[in-house]
Amino acid sequence: MNQLASAGGVGLDVRLTMSDAAETSLFSKDRPFPARITDHRLLNQPGSDKETRHFAVSLAGSGLHYKAGDSLGVFPCNRPEEVTEILRLLGATGNEPVSPAQLKLTAPISLREALGERLALSKPTRKIVETIAAQTTSTDEQAKLAGLLASESKEMLAHWLEEREFVDLLAEFPGARLTPQTFVDHLRKLMPRLYSIASSPKVFPHEVHLTIAVVRYETNHRARVGVASTFLADRVQVHSTPVPVFVSHSHFGVPEDGAKDCIMVGPGTGVAPFRAFMQERVAAGATGRNWLFFGDQHRATDFLYGDEWQRWQVEGKLARLDLAFSRDQPQKIYVHDRMRENAAELWAWLKAGAHFYVCGDAKRMAKDVDVALHEIIAAQGGLDAAQAADYVKQMKKAQRYQRDVY
């Protein structure tokens, strides 16, 4: 999810009546609510290559409200050990006052607070390389930096920076002693992460559930992590550590008419909002059929919320469940392959007015699903490419085709 697990919130309707305004929570993105995690468990089974976790976040006492399809914004903190290493490399105590212009502060804050809670420590840019080159006293460092900054080295510099975070640059070029203020001026704001909510307020009115892939990897011989996912997984203590959160309201949601059918495509953590959709429609007594396409690596270890989907299927609440576990057979199979295998029935549902939803990876999965959808509509509907594209365009206009991709 998942670093930006939503297409983005549309915000509260500005045309609030007085009574509406009186019921609006005092908490927002600008004033996040200090929530508590009440449940935290690993969803993958032993042997999985993935680390996907389920979190329950209490909103009790916040006045915050959400709907199925909304996202929860989480303000994370950086890893303390990384902050400590940066302070060491800067030769700083952490008590130095700094005023990063990007934060628009009315008064200075401590360097430790800036690095720990307010600024991002990843994705260095050419600007910091230029600053280090101007300030280093080492001739060897100057020569290396000159090569990286040469006009013909743009691609090399971009690749070199992709492998590094700010701590790497301080470690690799100790000849440049940057002041705390100079250093923080190169950092971006630490932004909140949006995660698609995996629960319905009809079932869980005072808490939200999140489905988060914990990010851990290595570059430049250093262990890297997803800031927010490991903040929640490693450093937040259940029931005790406050987690600043807010609700991001979205266009993404179940049909207003409960008699409408829903086709949901959500591999991996993209399944999160569809768990919320199912809870919502079952609790509301919606009569429309539900069809889920879900995929991941292995059924035995990565069938997220598998017991719940199978229970809904047995109870007749989930009419169709098509699974694509990519690595359970020699040839990889994905959700768009399952769509093509069921093209005739998928088209029948669409012709009957079904709503089509996609959640998850925008770079590949959502594009592949969109291509498959166009092809299915063209082939099954007897349409040419332009007519199929127009059909999809009309689906979007009628809000029958919605995407929550990141």
Stockholm file with secondary structure:
# STOCKHOLM 1.0

chainA/1-406         MNQLASAGGVGLDVRLTMSDAAETSLFSKDRPFPARITDHRLLNQPGSDKETRHFAVSLAGSGLHYKAGDSLGVFPCNRPEEVTEILRLLGATGNEPVSPAQLKLTAPISLREALGERLALSKPTRKIVETIAAQTTSTDEQAKLAGLLASESKEMLAHWLEEREFVDLLAEFPGARLTPQTFVDHLRKLMPRLYSIASSPKVFPHEVHLTIAVVRYETNHRARVGVASTFLADRVQVHSTPVPVFVSHSHFGVPEDGAKDCIMVGPGTGVAPFRAFMQERVAAGATGRNWLFFGDQHRATDFLYGDEWQRWQVEGKLARLDLAFSRDQPQKIYVHDRMRENAAELWAWLKAGAHFYVCGDAKRMAKDVDVALHEIIAAQGGLDAAQAADYVKQMKKAQRYQRDVY
#=GR chainA/1-406 SS CCCSBSSCCCCCCSCCCHHHHHHSCSCCSSSCEEEEEEEEEECSCTTCSCCEEEEEEECTTSCCCCCTTCEEEECCCCCHHHHHHHHHHHTCCSCCEECCGGGCCSSCEEHHHIIIIIBCCSCCCHHHHHHHHHHCCCHHHHHHHHHHHSGGGHHHHHHHHHTCCHHHHHHHCTTCCCCHHHHHTTCCBCCCEEEEBCSCTTTCTTEEEEEEECCEEEETTEEEECHHHHIIIIICCTTTSCEEEEEECCSCCCCSSTTSCEEEECCGGGGHHHHHHHHHHHHHTCCSCEEEEEEESCHHHHCTTHHHHHHHHHTTSCSEEEEEETTSSSSCCCHHHHHHHTHHHHHHHHHTTCEEEEEECTTTHHHHHHHHHHHHHHHHHTCCHHHHHHHHHHHHHTTCEEEEEC
#=GC SS_cons         CCCSBSSCCCCCCSCCCHHHHHHSCSCCSSSCEEEEEEEEEECSCTTCSCCEEEEEEECTTSCCCCCTTCEEEECCCCCHHHHHHHHHHHTCCSCCEECCGGGCCSSCEEHHHIIIIIBCCSCCCHHHHHHHHHHCCCHHHHHHHHHHHSGGGHHHHHHHHHTCCHHHHHHHCTTCCCCHHHHHTTCCBCCCEEEEBCSCTTTCTTEEEEEEECCEEEETTEEEECHHHHIIIIICCTTTSCEEEEEECCSCCCCSSTTSCEEEECCGGGGHHHHHHHHHHHHHTCCSCEEEEEEESCHHHHCTTHHHHHHHHHTTSCSEEEEEETTSSSSCCCHHHHHHHTHHHHHHHHHTTCEEEEEECTTTHHHHHHHHHHHHHHHHHTCCHHHHHHHHHHHHHTTCEEEEEC
//
